[in-house]
Every structure is written in C-alpha cells, then in structure tokens.
Amino acid sequence: MRYFTARILHWPLRGVFKISAPKAVCRAGAMMVVMAAITCVTGLQVAGAAALADIAPYSSLGDIMSQNNQPQHDFVTLVSVQAQAAAKPVNVPNARFFLQLQGDVRVPKGTRVIDVDLFDVDAEQVARWRDEGIYPICYMSAGSYEDWRPDAAQYPKSVLGHDYEGWPGEKWLDIRQIARLAPIITARLDLCRAKGFMGVDPDNIDGYLTKTGFNLSREDALRFVRWMASEAHKRGLTIGQKNAPDLVRDLVGVLDFAVTESPATYDHGPYFAPYVAQQKPVFAIEYLTDKTAIAAFCRQMRDLGFQGINAGQALDGKNYYYCAP
C-alpha cells in the first residue's frame, strides 16, 4: 500500500488528508468552497496526517483521469468529502476555572474548565485534559494583531491600527473589515477545533472604547462578535464574551459564557449577571495583591454566582487563587 498526502486549503475542508491506495493514482482537488473531491483507483482511505505536499485542484473527473491515463470507467471511486457537520456545542460547566497564557501549564487540582493559549498547547495535551473531565477553551486575540503569532504575516496592512499600549508587538485591528479578517479568524477556529478544544475565548473585542486608529463603533463590535459566534457554533465550539460589559444585553442570547477581567476593581461585575440568569457561566479574573481585597472580591463573586479567580498579571499560573464556593 502506498500513501499520498494532500493539504486541502479551501474552507471548510482546510486540513490535511492522508490517502492510501494500491496504485499511484490518487489526486485531490478542492471543488468550490464547500466540498472537495478525492479520487483514487480502489482502496481509498482518508485520515489525518502531517502535510507533505499540496496537490493542485482539478476541475473535473475527466481532468483527474487524464492525468493518470486511466479510463473513466476503470474501478474509479469518486468521493465527495464534505465538511462533517460539527456536533452541537457542549455547554461550558459552571465550575472551577483556571486561566494560564504563558509558561508550562500546571492545572490545579479540582479544575473543571481551563482557558489556555490556542497556539501554545498541543492536541495531545488537550486530549489528556478532556480525558480527565476538564473542559478546554482556546484563547485567541480576535481584535488585535500580535507580531509573534505564526499567522502574523497573513494580516493585510490595511487592518492594522495603533499600537496596543503596554504590549509591544501588538496592534489594534479594524474589525469592520470582516471579509479580510475572516480567513485568519476562521483558520484559528479550525485549529481550535482540530486540537480538541471545546470553546473559544476571543479577546480584545472592545476596541471601540479606545484609540485604535479606526473609527470603530459599538455596532461594529457587535457585528464582529456575532459573526465570530456563528463561525464558532458551525464548528461545534462554544464562544464567550471577553470583557466589554456594555455589550452584555446584546450578546447574552448569542454567546455561551463570559470572561470578565477586574470586575471588582472597576465595579462592572453586576453587568454580567444576565449570563447567570440564563444559566451560562461567568468566569471572573482579578489581579489583586492585597489579601483583604482578594477576600472581598471572592465574596462578591460568590454573591453574583460567578467563578472567581485571582491571578498574577503575567497569567503564568503563579499567584493563583480560586474563590471557592
């Protein structure tokens, strides 16, 4: 049996397929946007594999067969591989939460929900967490550009705005240009799902509140987030609201959970109460150092029905404290 590897680049089949067949007569061709045809002479199998080559699309079965000098009636199986309908998103547990975005992730005992960087954690680790009954969420910055990311070169210059203050190498994005951002965002969602994550935490959706270099509005943010929610749900992923408390009333019916930073410091915790009313969890993060302030924060989060944690600003897993019920 000989093996051939093809990378399908057209959404939603973006991915890699390993094709096995008894003869060297396999070809893979992406057809339109919603399906791909993979044709072989008998013995077709498809499985995930590392990419070795890109195989150019062919426009028809006749093109494929002419490339192989095969008669079109000779043991040919034409297989249309459509994107598998994603399973319905699984609800996020309202349970102990842990967030770490830097360093080797060490999960505290009792954690049920974990939020980690999309690019820094591999599929094997995500699978282990799921085996342990932990709900994994992938973090990504949706509203900003980060020059250290592997897909940084894909951002058109036209979408890059002002520097993100305090974060070298990061810039705000023009989220109004959804068509230009879509290939990047959807590829990230595909990666999130492919690694086995169950939800996505899209950061920096609140650019309309600061100087981004663009005239962004609240409506622009809502349009962008609703589009992301649709794309996430198509892939069987839950999606959360990150900060932006003034958007809650418009997004609580669309999104599946919320992550709010510094709700006690800036007194916006109660804005997220509608999520709890709809039985959707709220994960609250503070960056406090005073023990009395941490205790007060935890009391408030318990009263609101939120899952609260206190963490160091670096979000490296250190100085972590969970507000137990």
Helices and strands as residue ranges (DSSP letters): E 2-8, E 15-21, E 27-31, E 35-41, E 45-47, H 61-68, E 76-82, E 97-100, E 113-117, H 123-131, E 135-141, E 144-146, G 152-154, G 157-159, E 160-163, E 170-173, H 178-194, E 199-203, G 207-209, H 218-234, E 238-242, G 245-247, H 248-251, E 257-261, G 269-272, H 273-277, E 282-286, H 291-304, E 307-310, E 321-322
